[in-house]
Each structure stands twice: as structure tokens, then as C-alpha cells.
């Protein structure tokens, strides 16, 4: 059985995956088409350059120098914090540079790097701003010790069940010069209160896996039933047409132009929502329509858009088997019914 853990979204800030920084790969919209978001704003320069308030705009080189200066100042501030902190009473410093202070002593087992552990924690930057906390979520986290940032992996192997330590982690044992998304800046020193709740035995780990698998399956089954029931009710509404595939649609307005074929390149405006109204994608919000080959998107789109003529606007209700199926996608849960308003702007080929 594949190991899986219940992890809140913000715990990504602890995992090794986050240490490498975010990918620069261009994001794709949930219809499968590339969505280029290139909104640029330009400030107006006062025409009267003789006024004292009219300052020349910074060059790219000047901006780069300012950014570098800010970065160096931030790095120096964090290194100074480490120097000052290690002089405090009770603070121990390991060979790697990790600093820790014992807040509470336990007498249980000490984990190996390969062990799965359950722990509570809160994390903050040196200015005291908290960026994550399992205490606030009301449940501890269970995770392999060697899948966390180096400072955590090192510290956990020194702790015992019941221990609560304050960890002060230099950036090279945290997220380095890249940081972690918008949450943790590059070169940031991190301060964590960590409480080691339990080191799981093999039997306990197997029980946890089985429990979580059962919970996931039950949740997926309930979600699937809810989505199918919604489609059944929706099919009864005035104006809704149900095709043999299960795709449902409603004509908002008809067009007069050409209809695309399965392999056509089309340009559309669209908005996608879940059945509860939650929006997950919108070309309208981006301010420009999307273009893509019709056979390169989800099945519900490929089938549905072929029914349209240029200038038409339809609402589609797409069952999970014509969308993202049993597995879902980045922002779409498994078994989800999707609702799209689609406006066919042009058939390009």
C-alpha cells in the first residue's frame, strides 16, 4: 500500500520538495490550454521635468542593485540573530549550526531518520511573524523524519517522545537562498517550537495507513454520490440537454458562424466552477480568451464545443468521467462534476 499522510496545505513549507523552490514551468488552465498572463502596468511620468518632484525612473541595473542591497541586509540581519541567540541561556549549538533549547523533557523513544513521527509545531520568522502552526489547526502532523528540512531531520533524531524544543534553524538547514514560495524569504532563519508526540512502530504505521485509506475511500465515495445526484437533478431543469455520453448543456445564446471539428484550433472565453459555485478558472478574469486545439482538452470540452457555432455561448455540466476522472487534478477533487460557461469566439483552423 502506498504511504499517504494527512497534511495541511501549509505543511508544504516543511517538506524537502519546497526547498527547491517553485517551478518556473508555465501554468496551464484546468481546460488543458496554456493561459498566458502578461498584464503590465506603466506609471505616467510628469511632463514638466523641471519640477523637483519629477524623479527619473530607475534603470534595471539600479533596481537590481537595490534588490541586492535589501537581500544582503536581510541576510546580515538573520546571521546576526543567530549569533545573538546562541549566547542565550540554555541554547545548544550543534556542529551543523542548528540551535536548540529544551522547553520540556520527555522520556519516550528517539526516532531514526527513516522513522515516521507525529509532532506538533509552530513556526515563525525572526521578527516573530508566524507562518505555520499545527496547534492552530488542532491536530498534529504525521510525516517521515527524513522528508523534512535538514534542521528538522537532525533535531528529531536527538529528541525523545514528550520532548518540546525550540529550534533556531539557519537558512542552509532550512530553505536556503531561494526560500519557500511567498511564505518564507530566501536566507531566512526559522524559529520553531516542536513537540515530538510519537514515534510510530511498524504495526502502528500499518494501522494508520489502513485507517487513512478507509477514510479517503469513504470521502471519495460520498463526494462521487453527491456529484452524480446533482447531475441527475440538473438534467430535469428547463433547457438542459443530456447527451448519450452523459454531458449536459444549456444554450445561453446561439451563434451564426462556423462550428469546429474535433481537431480544430479554437479561441474561447470561459469560466469554470464546481457545483457549489467555487470558481477554479476563468479566462474572463485574465482579461483575454484562450486558444487551443479542441482535441487537447478534457473530453467534455471536445464533445461540447463541437456543438457550438462561432458567437455562441453555452453552459456545460461535465461528469467526472468526461473531465478529470477518479483522480482529479491540481485544483479539482476526484469525481468532480464541472460547470463551464463557454463562449466560442472563433474557429481558427
N, C-alpha and C positions, 0 to 999 in steps of 0.2 A: 504494500500500500504506500502510495506516495505521501511523504510527510507534508502536512499543511498545518498552519497555525493561524489563530485568530489575531490579526494585527490591525490596530487602528491606523488610519492613513498617516498620521503624523509620526509613527514609529519608523517610517522610511528614513527619517532623519538620523536613525541609529545604525541602519544596516550598511554593510560594505558596498552594496550597489550604489548607494547615494554618494559614496566617497569619490567616485569617478566623475561626478558632476552630471548635469543633464545633457542628453543627446542633442546634437545640432541637426539631426535628421528632420527634414521638413515634415510638419504635422499634416495628417490627412483628415478630411472631414469624414463623418460617420456614414456618408453615402459612398465612400470609397474614392472620391475625387480629391485632387490636390486643391487646397484653398490657400491662395497667396494673400497674405495680409500685409499690405505695403502702404500704410497710411502715414504720410509725412506732414508735419506742420512747420510753417516758416513764420518767424516773427517779423513784423514790419520794422524797418529802420527809419527813424525820423529823417525827413529830407533836409532839414536845416542842421548841417553838421557843425555849424559854429556854436550851437548850444552846448553848454557844459554837460548836459545830461545825455548827449549823444555819444555813447561809447562805441568804439569799433568792435565788431563781433570777434570772438576768439577763433583763432585758427585751429585746425585739427591737432596740430603739434602742441599748441598751448593747452588744449583740453586734455591731451594725453599726459602732459607734464603735471597738470593739476590733479588728474586722477591718480597718477603715480605717487604724487606727494601725499595725497589723502591715504592711499594704501600703505605707504611706508609709516605714516603717523599712526595708523590703526595697528599695524604690526608691532611697532615700538611700544605702544600702549599695552598691548596684550603680553608682550615679553616682560615689560616692567611689572605687570600684575603678578606674573609667575614668580619673579624674583622676590617681590614683597610677600607673597603668600607663603612661600616655603620657609620664611622666617617666623611664621606664626606658631604659637604653641600647639603641639600635637600633630603638626603636619609632617608626614614622612615623604621622602622623595626616592623613587626607585632609579635604577641605572638608566632606564629609558627616558627619564624625565617626568614620568607620571607622578602626580602628587595626590596623597590621600590623607584623610583624617577620620579616625574611628568615632562615630557618633553613638553607636550601640553595638554591643558584642553578643554574638550568638555562640552556640556550641554544637551545631549540626555538621553536616558533611560539607566538604570543599569540592567544587566541581573541577573536572578536567576541561580542557579547551573543547573537546568533542561532545561534552555533555549538553543536554537540554536543560535549561534552568527557567524558573519562574521568578520574576522580580518586579518590584515597584520602583518607580523613579520619578524625578522631576529634573528638568534641565534648564539652565539659564546661561546667558552671556555675562561677561564680567561687569556690565552695568546693572545687573540684576533683572533684566527683562527675561521672563520665562518663555521658552519656545515650545515646550512639550511637557506633559505630565500624565502618567498613568493614574496617579491619585485622583486627578480631576475627572478622568473617565470612569473611575470607580471599579477598575479591575486590573490586576497585574498582567504583565506580558509574559508569554512563554516563547522562548527562542533559543536556538543553539548558541552557545557562548562564542564559538569561533566564527559566527556570522555577523558579529557586531564590530564597531570600530575598534582599532587596536587597543586604545586606552581601556575600553570596557573588557575586552577579552583578557587582558593582563590582570586587571583588578579582580575580576570574578574568580580567577584561579587562586587568589590569595584569601578570599572571603569564605566564611562559613555560613551555613543556613542560620538565619536570625541576625546576621550582621547588617548594620546600616552604616555606610561610609559616605563621606563627602569626597568626590573625585574632582580634581582640578586637572584638566587634560590639555596639554599643549596641542597646537594645531596639527603637528606632524603625527600625533596619535589620534587625531580626530578627523577633520575633513580637509586638512592641508590648505594649499593656496587657492583651491577652487571653491571651498565651502560646500553648502548643500542647498541648491536652489535659492529661493528668496528667504529662507528661514535662517540659515547660518552663513555669515560672510566668510570669505577666504581669510586665512591666517587667524581665525578666531580661537581664543582659549575658551574652553567649555567647562562649566561647573555643574556637576550632577550630584544629587542625593540619591543613593542607590541602596535598596534594601533587598538582600537575597532571601527570597521566601522559601524556595525549594529546589533541590537538585533531583530531577526525575530519574527513577530507576527504569530499566528496560520494560518491566511489566507495567509501570505507571505510564510510560510513554505510549505503549501499545493501547492501553485503556483510553488515554487521551485522544489518540488517533481515531479509534473506533467511535468515541463519543462525538468528536468534531465532524467525522464523516457522516454519521447519522443525522446530526443537526443540519449539516449542509444539504443533505438529500431531502430532508423534511422541508426545509425552507424553499428549496428549488421546486419541489412538488406543489407546495402551496402557491408559490408565485405563478407557476405554469397554469394551475387550475383557475386562478384569478384572471389571467390574461385571456384564456380561452372563453371563460364566461363573459368577459367584456365584449369579445368579438361576437359571440352569439347574440347578445343584446343589441349590439350596434347594427347587426345585419337587419334588424327589424325596423330601423329608423327610415323615415321617408327619404327617398333619393339615394339610398345606399344600394349599390350593386355588388353582388358577390360572384366572383368568377369561379370556375371549376377548381383552380389551384388553391382557392381559399382567400385570395387577395380581394379586398373590399375597396371600393372607391365611391366618391361623390363628386359630381361635376359642379364646380363653383361658377365657371364661365367657360364657354366653348371658344375655340379659335377658328381661324379660317385658312391657315397656312398648311404647309406640308406636315405629314406625320413621319416620324423616324422609323427606321428599321432597327433590328437587334444590334447591328454593328455600327450604327450611325454615331457620329460625334454630335453632341447636343450642348446647348447652353441653357441653363435653368436658374431661376431663383427658387429658393426653398426654405422651409423651416421644419425641423424635426422635434417632436415631443413624445414623451411617454404617455400612457393612458391617464396618468394623474395630472397631466399638464406640465410636467417638468421638461423644460427645453434643453436639448443636448447639442443642437447645432442649428445654425442659421446663416445663409448667405446674405440675407437682408441686414443682419447685424453687422456683417463685414463690409457692407456697402457696395458689393459687386457680385454679379452672378457667377456661377461655377460652370466650367466646361469639362466634359469628359466623354469617353466612349461608353455607349449605353450598355455594352456587354462587359464593362469593367466594374459594375456596381452590384449591389445586392439584387437578388432575383426579383423581389417585389418591384424595384425600380425598373429593371429591364423589361418586365412584362407590362407594368402600368404605363410608363411613359410612351410606349408604342401606341397606346390608345388615344393619345393626345394629338392635337394639331398645334402648330405654332400660334402663340397667343392665348392658348387655353390655360386654365387654372383648375387643378383638381386637388381633392383631398384624398390621400391613400391611407388605408388601415392595413398594415402589413403583419401577418402572423409570423411568429418566430422562425418557422421553417423556411420562410422566404426572406428572412433578414439575417440575424446573427446566430440563430440556432440555439443549441443547448449550451453553448459555451459563452455566448455574449461577446462583447468587445471591451475596449478600454473604458468606455463610459456607458455601455449598455449591459444590464444584467442578463444572465441566461434566461431563455424562454420569453423574452420581452416582445410584446406587440408594439409596433412603432406607428406613429401617426405623422404623415408628412403632408404639408401643403406645398404643391409643386406648380410652378408657373413656367411653361415651356417658352423660352424667349426665341430660340431659333434652332433649326436643324442645320448643322454646319457641313455635313458630308453624308 
